[in-house]
Amino acid sequence: MKLWVVFWCTMRQMVNQVQSPKMFIQELDFYYGSVRALSSISIGILERQVTALIGPSGCGKTTFLRCLNRMNDTIPNTRLEGKVYLDGEDIYHPSVDVVDLRQRIGMVFQKPNPFPQSVFDNVAFGPRVLGLTREREELDAIVERSLQRAALWEEVKDHLNTDAMELSLGEQQRLCIARVLAVEPEVILMDEPTSALDPIATMQIEGLMRDLSERYTIVVVTHNMQQAARVSDKTGLFWLGELVEFNDTAMIFTRPKEQRTEAYITGRVG
């Protein structure tokens, strides 16, 4: 009887550890004209975790990130081969509504890009355009909730009509995150979100990433290896358009399997 109980508990733990990815990328190649920028990328992005993408400049990290919500569609003379799945559905299928897709997969860019409008109007923009609410009270609630989740509410709650451009860079970046959160995404893509920020603002964004991962799936591109080690659950190393290694962050930074990973982590190359 005891052996059976031990066996059952062990099997249940194994089942609980198996998690279907929120997004799954299969044999992805991406081309700028005839130049192949990404080669045979396969990766699973788990739900409600932070996945960090590291590697030297020009290695394909941002190109890959933009493949995840079809931002590269706007670039002429490019093409993608392979599959990108969100909850098991191919996001490049002709039937996919790209506007709906980018609501589900939001993006925060390298430099804060608030609209030249009030703080309130920045956050309310998405819900208004998408028709998520028609009542002012509902819109007020969405704005407040989004600013709270972006850890910005206390700073701006008495200044919602202030021009967003008057905020500090760190506050502007959190406002951009709140703007993404206002449309209730499932996945948040972040392209070097702290590269333009000072150390204090960087720490605030890093803490925010960890907090948001309790509710959202986050993929972040960063050149800061210490940042990847601090905030992420999984880390992937890109090199010349290839995914060299992808594993638990602790394994990547302490016991990498590939020589190129160890050389990059230790600073010998890159």
Buried (B, 14 or more C-beta within 10 A) or exposed (E): EEEEEEEEEEEEEEEEEEEEBBBBBBEBBBBBEEEBBBBBBEBBBBBBBBBBBBBBEEBBBBBBBBBBBBBBEEEEEBEBEBBBBBBEEBBBEEEBEBEEBBBBBBBBBBBBEBBEBBBBBBBBBBBBEBEBBEEEEEBBEBBBBBBBBBBBBEBBEEEBEEBBEEBBBBBBBBBBBBBBBBBBBBBBBBBBBBBBBEEEBBBBBBEBBBEBBEBBBBBBBBBBBEBBBBBBBBBBBBBBBBBBBBBEBEBBBEEBEBEBBBBBBEEEEB
